[in-house]
Each structure stands twice: as structure tokens, then as C-alpha cells.
Amino acid sequence: MTIDKVAVTFILKDHSEQQISAQAGLSILEVAHANDVDLEGACEGSLACCTCHVIVDKEYYSKLEAPSEAEEDMLDLAFGLEETSRLGCQLILTPELDGIKVKLPSNSRNIDVDNLKSKL
């Protein structure tokens, strides 16, 4: 038997929780967008920003593949970086991640918006 649904809990900026049953194979970013979770994803998952930064529960962080060098480079730009920080666009749901909890940081850093504001 294969599991095609994965339970995901988003810990929102107001500390409330939103539980979602999501299709395996989707990214955390895709699940957030499909369920009106406030996770930006300015580059639409192309690994060109850090606005989909999430903090993964320690229990599940160890089940993830290591981040790529490109993801680590983008994470270096993220607001509120923590030891278990990852980019939601790079976290693909698998049956092993059933029950995963991800916390949204209190802020995000959109470099394009920040650059525009500094020019005004």
C-alpha cells in the first residue's frame, strides 16, 4: 500500500496551527499556496530567493535530504535563520514526512522589494 496523502502542520506567524492533508510529491510551498498559508515564494520555487523559508520541526529535519549548495546560499539571506531552516520550495513531501510540522518565521526578506524600497 502506498501513501498518497501526507499530514502537514503549518505553525503560522500568530502561533496558531493549520493542519492540511497534502498530496505526496508536492513541495511545502505548493501546499502552502494551495491552502492560503501566508508563505510568499516570490521566485515561484525556482530557488532564486529565500521568501519561502520555513523552520522544520527537529523530529522531521533529520528525515530530510541535506540541502543543496544553492539552497544553503539562499538560506544565508533568510530572516530568522535557525538550525533546522529550509526553503519550502525544496521540501518535497514523501510518506516518511507524514506528520511534518513547519513554522513560518515572523518575517521574510524579499531582496527585490528591499532593493526597490531603498531606491525610493
MODELLER restraints for C-alpha pairs under 7 A, 6 or more apart:
rsr = mdl.restraints
at = mdl.atoms
rsr.add(forms.Gaussian(group=physical.xy_distance, feature=features.Distance(at['CA:3:A'], at['CA:95:A']), mean=5.86, stdev=0.5))
rsr.add(forms.Gaussian(group=physical.xy_distance, feature=features.Distance(at['CA:4:A'], at['CA:23:A']), mean=5.77, stdev=0.5))
rsr.add(forms.Gaussian(group=physical.xy_distance, feature=features.Distance(at['CA:4:A'], at['CA:24:A']), mean=5.20, stdev=0.5))
rsr.add(forms.Gaussian(group=physical.xy_distance, feature=features.Distance(at['CA:5:A'], at['CA:21:A']), mean=6.06, stdev=0.5))
rsr.add(forms.Gaussian(group=physical.xy_distance, feature=features.Distance(at['CA:5:A'], at['CA:22:A']), mean=5.31, stdev=0.5))
rsr.add(forms.Gaussian(group=physical.xy_distance, feature=features.Distance(at['CA:5:A'], at['CA:23:A']), mean=4.66, stdev=0.5))
rsr.add(forms.Gaussian(group=physical.xy_distance, feature=features.Distance(at['CA:5:A'], at['CA:24:A']), mean=5.47, stdev=0.5))
rsr.add(forms.Gaussian(group=physical.xy_distance, feature=features.Distance(at['CA:6:A'], at['CA:21:A']), mean=5.62, stdev=0.5))
rsr.add(forms.Gaussian(group=physical.xy_distance, feature=features.Distance(at['CA:6:A'], at['CA:22:A']), mean=5.17, stdev=0.5))
rsr.add(forms.Gaussian(group=physical.xy_distance, feature=features.Distance(at['CA:6:A'], at['CA:23:A']), mean=6.17, stdev=0.5))
rsr.add(forms.Gaussian(group=physical.xy_distance, feature=features.Distance(at['CA:6:A'], at['CA:24:A']), mean=5.89, stdev=0.5))
rsr.add(forms.Gaussian(group=physical.xy_distance, feature=features.Distance(at['CA:6:A'], at['CA:93:A']), mean=6.97, stdev=0.5))
rsr.add(forms.Gaussian(group=physical.xy_distance, feature=features.Distance(at['CA:6:A'], at['CA:95:A']), mean=6.21, stdev=0.5))
rsr.add(forms.Gaussian(group=physical.xy_distance, feature=features.Distance(at['CA:6:A'], at['CA:97:A']), mean=6.96, stdev=0.5))
rsr.add(forms.Gaussian(group=physical.xy_distance, feature=features.Distance(at['CA:6:A'], at['CA:98:A']), mean=4.62, stdev=0.5))
rsr.add(forms.Gaussian(group=physical.xy_distance, feature=features.Distance(at['CA:6:A'], at['CA:99:A']), mean=6.80, stdev=0.5))
rsr.add(forms.Gaussian(group=physical.xy_distance, feature=features.Distance(at['CA:7:A'], at['CA:20:A']), mean=5.84, stdev=0.5))
rsr.add(forms.Gaussian(group=physical.xy_distance, feature=features.Distance(at['CA:7:A'], at['CA:21:A']), mean=4.64, stdev=0.5))
rsr.add(forms.Gaussian(group=physical.xy_distance, feature=features.Distance(at['CA:7:A'], at['CA:22:A']), mean=6.23, stdev=0.5))
rsr.add(forms.Gaussian(group=physical.xy_distance, feature=features.Distance(at['CA:7:A'], at['CA:98:A']), mean=5.08, stdev=0.5))
rsr.add(forms.Gaussian(group=physical.xy_distance, feature=features.Distance(at['CA:7:A'], at['CA:99:A']), mean=4.68, stdev=0.5))
rsr.add(forms.Gaussian(group=physical.xy_distance, feature=features.Distance(at['CA:7:A'], at['CA:100:A']), mean=6.69, stdev=0.5))
rsr.add(forms.Gaussian(group=physical.xy_distance, feature=features.Distance(at['CA:8:A'], at['CA:19:A']), mean=5.78, stdev=0.5))
rsr.add(forms.Gaussian(group=physical.xy_distance, feature=features.Distance(at['CA:8:A'], at['CA:20:A']), mean=5.21, stdev=0.5))
rsr.add(forms.Gaussian(group=physical.xy_distance, feature=features.Distance(at['CA:8:A'], at['CA:21:A']), mean=6.24, stdev=0.5))
rsr.add(forms.Gaussian(group=physical.xy_distance, feature=features.Distance(at['CA:8:A'], at['CA:22:A']), mean=6.85, stdev=0.5))
rsr.add(forms.Gaussian(group=physical.xy_distance, feature=features.Distance(at['CA:8:A'], at['CA:98:A']), mean=6.92, stdev=0.5))
rsr.add(forms.Gaussian(group=physical.xy_distance, feature=features.Distance(at['CA:8:A'], at['CA:99:A']), mean=5.47, stdev=0.5))
rsr.add(forms.Gaussian(group=physical.xy_distance, feature=features.Distance(at['CA:8:A'], at['CA:100:A']), mean=5.14, stdev=0.5))
rsr.add(forms.Gaussian(group=physical.xy_distance, feature=features.Distance(at['CA:8:A'], at['CA:101:A']), mean=5.97, stdev=0.5))
rsr.add(forms.Gaussian(group=physical.xy_distance, feature=features.Distance(at['CA:9:A'], at['CA:17:A']), mean=6.43, stdev=0.5))
rsr.add(forms.Gaussian(group=physical.xy_distance, feature=features.Distance(at['CA:9:A'], at['CA:18:A']), mean=5.58, stdev=0.5))
rsr.add(forms.Gaussian(group=physical.xy_distance, feature=features.Distance(at['CA:9:A'], at['CA:19:A']), mean=4.35, stdev=0.5))
rsr.add(forms.Gaussian(group=physical.xy_distance, feature=features.Distance(at['CA:9:A'], at['CA:20:A']), mean=6.22, stdev=0.5))
rsr.add(forms.Gaussian(group=physical.xy_distance, feature=features.Distance(at['CA:9:A'], at['CA:100:A']), mean=6.26, stdev=0.5))
rsr.add(forms.Gaussian(group=physical.xy_distance, feature=features.Distance(at['CA:9:A'], at['CA:101:A']), mean=4.64, stdev=0.5))
rsr.add(forms.Gaussian(group=physical.xy_distance, feature=features.Distance(at['CA:9:A'], at['CA:102:A']), mean=6.35, stdev=0.5))
rsr.add(forms.Gaussian(group=physical.xy_distance, feature=features.Distance(at['CA:10:A'], at['CA:17:A']), mean=5.61, stdev=0.5))
rsr.add(forms.Gaussian(group=physical.xy_distance, feature=features.Distance(at['CA:10:A'], at['CA:18:A']), mean=5.16, stdev=0.5))
rsr.add(forms.Gaussian(group=physical.xy_distance, feature=features.Distance(at['CA:10:A'], at['CA:19:A']), mean=6.39, stdev=0.5))
rsr.add(forms.Gaussian(group=physical.xy_distance, feature=features.Distance(at['CA:10:A'], at['CA:101:A']), mean=5.90, stdev=0.5))
rsr.add(forms.Gaussian(group=physical.xy_distance, feature=features.Distance(at['CA:10:A'], at['CA:102:A']), mean=5.13, stdev=0.5))
rsr.add(forms.Gaussian(group=physical.xy_distance, feature=features.Distance(at['CA:10:A'], at['CA:103:A']), mean=5.78, stdev=0.5))
rsr.add(forms.Gaussian(group=physical.xy_distance, feature=features.Distance(at['CA:11:A'], at['CA:17:A']), mean=4.57, stdev=0.5))
rsr.add(forms.Gaussian(group=physical.xy_distance, feature=features.Distance(at['CA:11:A'], at['CA:18:A']), mean=6.56, stdev=0.5))
rsr.add(forms.Gaussian(group=physical.xy_distance, feature=features.Distance(at['CA:11:A'], at['CA:102:A']), mean=6.06, stdev=0.5))
rsr.add(forms.Gaussian(group=physical.xy_distance, feature=features.Distance(at['CA:11:A'], at['CA:103:A']), mean=4.44, stdev=0.5))
rsr.add(forms.Gaussian(group=physical.xy_distance, feature=features.Distance(at['CA:11:A'], at['CA:104:A']), mean=6.12, stdev=0.5))
rsr.add(forms.Gaussian(group=physical.xy_distance, feature=features.Distance(at['CA:12:A'], at['CA:103:A']), mean=6.31, stdev=0.5))
rsr.add(forms.Gaussian(group=physical.xy_distance, feature=features.Distance(at['CA:12:A'], at['CA:104:A']), mean=5.53, stdev=0.5))
rsr.add(forms.Gaussian(group=physical.xy_distance, feature=features.Distance(at['CA:13:A'], at['CA:104:A']), mean=5.85, stdev=0.5))
rsr.add(forms.Gaussian(group=physical.xy_distance, feature=features.Distance(at['CA:13:A'], at['CA:105:A']), mean=6.54, stdev=0.5))
rsr.add(forms.Gaussian(group=physical.xy_distance, feature=features.Distance(at['CA:13:A'], at['CA:106:A']), mean=5.44, stdev=0.5))
rsr.add(forms.Gaussian(group=physical.xy_distance, feature=features.Distance(at['CA:22:A'], at['CA:31:A']), mean=6.52, stdev=0.5))
rsr.add(forms.Gaussian(group=physical.xy_distance, feature=features.Distance(at['CA:24:A'], at['CA:93:A']), mean=4.97, stdev=0.5))
rsr.add(forms.Gaussian(group=physical.xy_distance, feature=features.Distance(at['CA:24:A'], at['CA:94:A']), mean=5.29, stdev=0.5))
rsr.add(forms.Gaussian(group=physical.xy_distance, feature=features.Distance(at['CA:24:A'], at['CA:95:A']), mean=6.72, stdev=0.5))
rsr.add(forms.Gaussian(group=physical.xy_distance, feature=features.Distance(at['CA:25:A'], at['CA:92:A']), mean=5.68, stdev=0.5))
rsr.add(forms.Gaussian(group=physical.xy_distance, feature=features.Distance(at['CA:25:A'], at['CA:93:A']), mean=5.21, stdev=0.5))
rsr.add(forms.Gaussian(group=physical.xy_distance, feature=features.Distance(at['CA:25:A'], at['CA:94:A']), mean=6.27, stdev=0.5))
rsr.add(forms.Gaussian(group=physical.xy_distance, feature=features.Distance(at['CA:26:A'], at['CA:92:A']), mean=5.50, stdev=0.5))
rsr.add(forms.Gaussian(group=physical.xy_distance, feature=features.Distance(at['CA:26:A'], at['CA:93:A']), mean=5.70, stdev=0.5))
rsr.add(forms.Gaussian(group=physical.xy_distance, feature=features.Distance(at['CA:27:A'], at['CA:88:A']), mean=6.50, stdev=0.5))
rsr.add(forms.Gaussian(group=physical.xy_distance, feature=features.Distance(at['CA:27:A'], at['CA:89:A']), mean=5.54, stdev=0.5))
rsr.add(forms.Gaussian(group=physical.xy_distance, feature=features.Distance(at['CA:27:A'], at['CA:90:A']), mean=6.53, stdev=0.5))
rsr.add(forms.Gaussian(group=physical.xy_distance, feature=features.Distance(at['CA:27:A'], at['CA:91:A']), mean=5.25, stdev=0.5))
rsr.add(forms.Gaussian(group=physical.xy_distance, feature=features.Distance(at['CA:27:A'], at['CA:92:A']), mean=4.25, stdev=0.5))
rsr.add(forms.Gaussian(group=physical.xy_distance, feature=features.Distance(at['CA:27:A'], at['CA:93:A']), mean=5.97, stdev=0.5))
rsr.add(forms.Gaussian(group=physical.xy_distance, feature=features.Distance(at['CA:28:A'], at['CA:88:A']), mean=4.80, stdev=0.5))
rsr.add(forms.Gaussian(group=physical.xy_distance, feature=features.Distance(at['CA:28:A'], at['CA:89:A']), mean=6.15, stdev=0.5))
rsr.add(forms.Gaussian(group=physical.xy_distance, feature=features.Distance(at['CA:28:A'], at['CA:91:A']), mean=5.72, stdev=0.5))
rsr.add(forms.Gaussian(group=physical.xy_distance, feature=features.Distance(at['CA:28:A'], at['CA:92:A']), mean=6.53, stdev=0.5))
rsr.add(forms.Gaussian(group=physical.xy_distance, feature=features.Distance(at['CA:29:A'], at['CA:39:A']), mean=6.93, stdev=0.5))
rsr.add(forms.Gaussian(group=physical.xy_distance, feature=features.Distance(at['CA:29:A'], at['CA:41:A']), mean=6.87, stdev=0.5))
rsr.add(forms.Gaussian(group=physical.xy_distance, feature=features.Distance(at['CA:29:A'], at['CA:52:A']), mean=6.61, stdev=0.5))
rsr.add(forms.Gaussian(group=physical.xy_distance, feature=features.Distance(at['CA:29:A'], at['CA:88:A']), mean=4.81, stdev=0.5))
rsr.add(forms.Gaussian(group=physical.xy_distance, feature=features.Distance(at['CA:29:A'], at['CA:89:A']), mean=4.97, stdev=0.5))
rsr.add(forms.Gaussian(group=physical.xy_distance, feature=features.Distance(at['CA:32:A'], at['CA:39:A']), mean=6.29, stdev=0.5))
rsr.add(forms.Gaussian(group=physical.xy_distance, feature=features.Distance(at['CA:39:A'], at['CA:52:A']), mean=5.64, stdev=0.5))
rsr.add(forms.Gaussian(group=physical.xy_distance, feature=features.Distance(at['CA:40:A'], at['CA:51:A']), mean=5.54, stdev=0.5))
rsr.add(forms.Gaussian(group=physical.xy_distance, feature=features.Distance(at['CA:40:A'], at['CA:52:A']), mean=5.66, stdev=0.5))
rsr.add(forms.Gaussian(group=physical.xy_distance, feature=features.Distance(at['CA:41:A'], at['CA:51:A']), mean=5.12, stdev=0.5))
rsr.add(forms.Gaussian(group=physical.xy_distance, feature=features.Distance(at['CA:41:A'], at['CA:52:A']), mean=4.71, stdev=0.5))
rsr.add(forms.Gaussian(group=physical.xy_distance, feature=features.Distance(at['CA:42:A'], at['CA:49:A']), mean=6.87, stdev=0.5))
rsr.add(forms.Gaussian(group=physical.xy_distance, feature=features.Distance(at['CA:42:A'], at['CA:51:A']), mean=6.15, stdev=0.5))
rsr.add(forms.Gaussian(group=physical.xy_distance, feature=features.Distance(at['CA:43:A'], at['CA:49:A']), mean=6.00, stdev=0.5))
rsr.add(forms.Gaussian(group=physical.xy_distance, feature=features.Distance(at['CA:45:A'], at['CA:89:A']), mean=4.92, stdev=0.5))
rsr.add(forms.Gaussian(group=physical.xy_distance, feature=features.Distance(at['CA:47:A'], at['CA:71:A']), mean=6.76, stdev=0.5))
rsr.add(forms.Gaussian(group=physical.xy_distance, feature=features.Distance(at['CA:49:A'], at['CA:74:A']), mean=6.00, stdev=0.5))
rsr.add(forms.Gaussian(group=physical.xy_distance, feature=features.Distance(at['CA:50:A'], at['CA:74:A']), mean=5.50, stdev=0.5))
rsr.add(forms.Gaussian(group=physical.xy_distance, feature=features.Distance(at['CA:50:A'], at['CA:75:A']), mean=6.02, stdev=0.5))
rsr.add(forms.Gaussian(group=physical.xy_distance, feature=features.Distance(at['CA:50:A'], at['CA:77:A']), mean=6.55, stdev=0.5))
rsr.add(forms.Gaussian(group=physical.xy_distance, feature=features.Distance(at['CA:50:A'], at['CA:78:A']), mean=5.46, stdev=0.5))
rsr.add(forms.Gaussian(group=physical.xy_distance, feature=features.Distance(at['CA:50:A'], at['CA:87:A']), mean=6.68, stdev=0.5))
rsr.add(forms.Gaussian(group=physical.xy_distance, feature=features.Distance(at['CA:50:A'], at['CA:109:A']), mean=6.88, stdev=0.5))
rsr.add(forms.Gaussian(group=physical.xy_distance, feature=features.Distance(at['CA:51:A'], at['CA:108:A']), mean=5.53, stdev=0.5))
rsr.add(forms.Gaussian(group=physical.xy_distance, feature=features.Distance(at['CA:51:A'], at['CA:109:A']), mean=6.01, stdev=0.5))
rsr.add(forms.Gaussian(group=physical.xy_distance, feature=features.Distance(at['CA:51:A'], at['CA:110:A']), mean=5.97, stdev=0.5))
rsr.add(forms.Gaussian(group=physical.xy_distance, feature=features.Distance(at['CA:52:A'], at['CA:87:A']), mean=5.42, stdev=0.5))
rsr.add(forms.Gaussian(group=physical.xy_distance, feature=features.Distance(at['CA:52:A'], at['CA:88:A']), mean=5.17, stdev=0.5))
rsr.add(forms.Gaussian(group=physical.xy_distance, feature=features.Distance(at['CA:52:A'], at['CA:89:A']), mean=6.64, stdev=0.5))
rsr.add(forms.Gaussian(group=physical.xy_distance, feature=features.Distance(at['CA:53:A'], at['CA:78:A']), mean=6.62, stdev=0.5))
rsr.add(forms.Gaussian(group=physical.xy_distance, feature=features.Distance(at['CA:53:A'], at['CA:85:A']), mean=6.77, stdev=0.5))
rsr.add(forms.Gaussian(group=physical.xy_distance, feature=features.Distance(at['CA:53:A'], at['CA:86:A']), mean=5.77, stdev=0.5))
rsr.add(forms.Gaussian(group=physical.xy_distance, feature=features.Distance(at['CA:53:A'], at['CA:87:A']), mean=4.48, stdev=0.5))
rsr.add(forms.Gaussian(group=physical.xy_distance, feature=features.Distance(at['CA:53:A'], at['CA:88:A']), mean=5.95, stdev=0.5))
rsr.add(forms.Gaussian(group=physical.xy_distance, feature=features.Distance(at['CA:54:A'], at['CA:85:A']), mean=5.72, stdev=0.5))
rsr.add(forms.Gaussian(group=physical.xy_distance, feature=features.Distance(at['CA:54:A'], at['CA:86:A']), mean=5.58, stdev=0.5))
rsr.add(forms.Gaussian(group=physical.xy_distance, feature=features.Distance(at['CA:54:A'], at['CA:87:A']), mean=5.97, stdev=0.5))
rsr.add(forms.Gaussian(group=physical.xy_distance, feature=features.Distance(at['CA:54:A'], at['CA:88:A']), mean=6.07, stdev=0.5))
rsr.add(forms.Gaussian(group=physical.xy_distance, feature=features.Distance(at['CA:54:A'], at['CA:102:A']), mean=6.03, stdev=0.5))
rsr.add(forms.Gaussian(group=physical.xy_distance, feature=features.Distance(at['CA:54:A'], at['CA:103:A']), mean=5.64, stdev=0.5))
rsr.add(forms.Gaussian(group=physical.xy_distance, feature=features.Distance(at['CA:54:A'], at['CA:104:A']), mean=5.12, stdev=0.5))
rsr.add(forms.Gaussian(group=physical.xy_distance, feature=features.Distance(at['CA:54:A'], at['CA:105:A']), mean=6.38, stdev=0.5))
rsr.add(forms.Gaussian(group=physical.xy_distance, feature=features.Distance(at['CA:55:A'], at['CA:82:A']), mean=6.86, stdev=0.5))
rsr.add(forms.Gaussian(group=physical.xy_distance, feature=features.Distance(at['CA:55:A'], at['CA:84:A']), mean=5.56, stdev=0.5))
rsr.add(forms.Gaussian(group=physical.xy_distance, feature=features.Distance(at['CA:55:A'], at['CA:85:A']), mean=4.38, stdev=0.5))
rsr.add(forms.Gaussian(group=physical.xy_distance, feature=features.Distance(at['CA:55:A'], at['CA:86:A']), mean=6.26, stdev=0.5))
rsr.add(forms.Gaussian(group=physical.xy_distance, feature=features.Distance(at['CA:55:A'], at['CA:102:A']), mean=5.43, stdev=0.5))
rsr.add(forms.Gaussian(group=physical.xy_distance, feature=features.Distance(at['CA:55:A'], at['CA:103:A']), mean=4.95, stdev=0.5))
rsr.add(forms.Gaussian(group=physical.xy_distance, feature=features.Distance(at['CA:55:A'], at['CA:104:A']), mean=6.47, stdev=0.5))
rsr.add(forms.Gaussian(group=physical.xy_distance, feature=features.Distance(at['CA:56:A'], at['CA:84:A']), mean=5.43, stdev=0.5))
rsr.add(forms.Gaussian(group=physical.xy_distance, feature=features.Distance(at['CA:56:A'], at['CA:85:A']), mean=6.12, stdev=0.5))
rsr.add(forms.Gaussian(group=physical.xy_distance, feature=features.Distance(at['CA:56:A'], at['CA:86:A']), mean=7.00, stdev=0.5))
rsr.add(forms.Gaussian(group=physical.xy_distance, feature=features.Distance(at['CA:56:A'], at['CA:101:A']), mean=6.18, stdev=0.5))
rsr.add(forms.Gaussian(group=physical.xy_distance, feature=features.Distance(at['CA:56:A'], at['CA:102:A']), mean=4.53, stdev=0.5))
rsr.add(forms.Gaussian(group=physical.xy_distance, feature=features.Distance(at['CA:56:A'], at['CA:103:A']), mean=6.41, stdev=0.5))
rsr.add(forms.Gaussian(group=physical.xy_distance, feature=features.Distance(at['CA:57:A'], at['CA:101:A']), mean=5.43, stdev=0.5))
rsr.add(forms.Gaussian(group=physical.xy_distance, feature=features.Distance(at['CA:57:A'], at['CA:102:A']), mean=5.94, stdev=0.5))
rsr.add(forms.Gaussian(group=physical.xy_distance, feature=features.Distance(at['CA:58:A'], at['CA:84:A']), mean=6.61, stdev=0.5))
rsr.add(forms.Gaussian(group=physical.xy_distance, feature=features.Distance(at['CA:60:A'], at['CA:97:A']), mean=6.67, stdev=0.5))
rsr.add(forms.Gaussian(group=physical.xy_distance, feature=features.Distance(at['CA:60:A'], at['CA:100:A']), mean=6.05, stdev=0.5))
rsr.add(forms.Gaussian(group=physical.xy_distance, feature=features.Distance(at['CA:61:A'], at['CA:84:A']), mean=6.27, stdev=0.5))
rsr.add(forms.Gaussian(group=physical.xy_distance, feature=features.Distance(at['CA:75:A'], at['CA:86:A']), mean=6.95, stdev=0.5))
rsr.add(forms.Gaussian(group=physical.xy_distance, feature=features.Distance(at['CA:78:A'], at['CA:108:A']), mean=6.75, stdev=0.5))
rsr.add(forms.Gaussian(group=physical.xy_distance, feature=features.Distance(at['CA:78:A'], at['CA:109:A']), mean=6.10, stdev=0.5))
rsr.add(forms.Gaussian(group=physical.xy_distance, feature=features.Distance(at['CA:79:A'], at['CA:107:A']), mean=6.43, stdev=0.5))
rsr.add(forms.Gaussian(group=physical.xy_distance, feature=features.Distance(at['CA:79:A'], at['CA:108:A']), mean=5.46, stdev=0.5))
rsr.add(forms.Gaussian(group=physical.xy_distance, feature=features.Distance(at['CA:79:A'], at['CA:109:A']), mean=5.81, stdev=0.5))
rsr.add(forms.Gaussian(group=physical.xy_distance, feature=features.Distance(at['CA:80:A'], at['CA:105:A']), mean=6.42, stdev=0.5))
